[in-house]
Amino acid sequence: MPSFSRPLSRLALPALLLLAAPGAVFAGDHHCRVPMADWQPRAAVQALAEAQGLTVRRIKIDDGCYELDARDAEGRAVELKLDPATLEVLKGEIEEDDDRHEHGHGD
């Protein structure tokens, strides 16, 4: 299991997401049931994302988990669902570059 005490390389983020996917499927519906007293602060989520080379657009709470919307160094949208106590990636997705142009930003 990856440790978040030190930054991963940018190449490690896609690999991390691939490794997280099977665990996310095993976890079922992606609901986090962690007492608020055990949650990491939002600043820790922000720091984790920045250490991975991500630019944070939004951090919100969804189904009791942190949900992070960010952009990677190549400008691709990255969505992560994190366990609020451990900041372990439960679910993740990286959208390809051409997806950015489907929302009315074209020429």
C-alpha positions as CSV (number, residue, x, y, z in Angstrom):
1,M,0.0,0.0,0.0
2,P,1.5,3.4,-0.9
3,S,2.6,5.7,1.9
4,F,1.5,9.4,1.7
5,S,4.2,10.5,4.1
6,R,6.4,11.3,1.0
7,P,5.3,12.6,-2.4
8,L,4.8,10.2,-5.2
9,S,6.2,11.1,-8.7
10,R,3.7,12.3,-11.3
11,L,4.0,9.0,-13.0
12,A,2.9,7.3,-9.8
13,L,-0.5,9.0,-9.7
14,P,-2.0,7.0,-12.6
15,A,-0.5,3.8,-11.2
16,L,-2.0,4.7,-7.8
17,L,-5.4,5.1,-9.4
18,L,-5.1,1.8,-11.2
19,L,-4.2,0.1,-7.9
20,A,-7.0,1.8,-6.1
21,A,-9.7,0.7,-8.5
22,P,-9.8,-3.0,-7.4
23,G,-9.9,-2.0,-3.8
24,A,-12.7,0.5,-4.6
25,V,-14.8,-2.2,-6.2
26,F,-14.2,-4.4,-3.2
27,A,-15.3,-1.6,-0.9
28,G,-18.7,-1.5,-2.5
29,D,-20.6,1.7,-2.6
30,H,-17.7,4.0,-1.6
31,H,-19.4,5.3,1.6
32,C,-17.0,6.3,4.3
33,R,-18.1,5.7,7.9
34,V,-15.4,7.5,9.9
35,P,-16.2,9.6,13.0
36,M,-15.5,13.3,12.3
37,A,-13.0,13.4,15.2
38,D,-10.8,11.0,13.2
39,W,-10.8,13.0,9.9
40,Q,-7.7,14.6,8.5
41,P,-8.2,18.3,7.9
42,R,-8.9,19.7,4.4
43,A,-5.4,21.3,4.5
44,A,-4.0,17.7,4.5
45,V,-6.0,16.8,1.4
46,Q,-4.8,20.0,-0.3
47,A,-1.1,19.2,0.7
48,L,-1.5,15.6,-0.5
49,A,-2.8,16.7,-3.9
50,E,-0.1,19.4,-4.3
51,A,2.6,16.8,-3.4
52,Q,1.3,14.7,-6.3
53,G,1.6,17.7,-8.7
54,L,-2.1,18.4,-8.8
55,T,-3.8,21.7,-8.8
56,V,-6.9,21.5,-6.6
57,R,-10.1,23.0,-8.0
58,R,-12.5,21.7,-5.3
59,I,-12.6,19.6,-2.1
60,K,-16.0,18.5,-1.0
61,I,-17.6,15.8,1.1
62,D,-19.6,13.1,-0.6
63,D,-21.0,10.0,1.0
64,G,-18.9,10.7,4.1
65,C,-15.6,10.7,2.0
66,Y,-13.5,13.5,0.7
67,E,-14.0,14.1,-3.0
68,L,-11.2,16.0,-4.8
69,D,-11.5,17.6,-8.2
70,A,-8.1,18.7,-9.5
71,R,-6.0,19.1,-12.7
72,D,-2.7,17.3,-13.3
73,A,0.4,18.8,-14.8
74,E,-0.9,18.0,-18.3
75,G,-4.2,19.8,-17.6
76,R,-6.3,16.6,-17.4
77,A,-9.2,16.5,-14.9
78,V,-8.5,14.2,-11.9
79,E,-11.3,13.1,-9.6
80,L,-10.4,11.2,-6.4
81,K,-12.5,9.9,-3.5
82,L,-10.4,9.6,-0.3
83,D,-10.9,8.0,3.0
84,P,-11.1,11.0,5.4
85,A,-9.1,9.4,8.1
86,T,-6.2,7.8,6.1
87,L,-6.5,9.8,2.8
88,E,-6.3,6.5,1.0
89,V,-7.6,6.7,-2.5
90,L,-10.8,4.7,-2.7
91,K,-11.8,5.6,-6.2
92,G,-10.1,7.7,-8.9
93,E,-10.4,8.8,-12.5
94,I,-8.2,10.7,-14.9
95,E,-10.0,12.2,-17.9
96,E,-8.2,12.4,-21.2
97,D,-7.3,15.8,-22.7
98,D,-9.9,15.7,-25.4
99,D,-12.7,15.5,-22.8
100,R,-12.0,19.1,-21.8
101,H,-13.3,20.3,-25.1
102,E,-16.7,18.7,-24.8
103,H,-18.2,21.3,-22.4
104,G,-18.5,24.2,-24.8
105,H,-14.9,25.4,-24.7
106,G,-14.2,24.6,-28.4
107,D,-13.4,27.1,-31.2
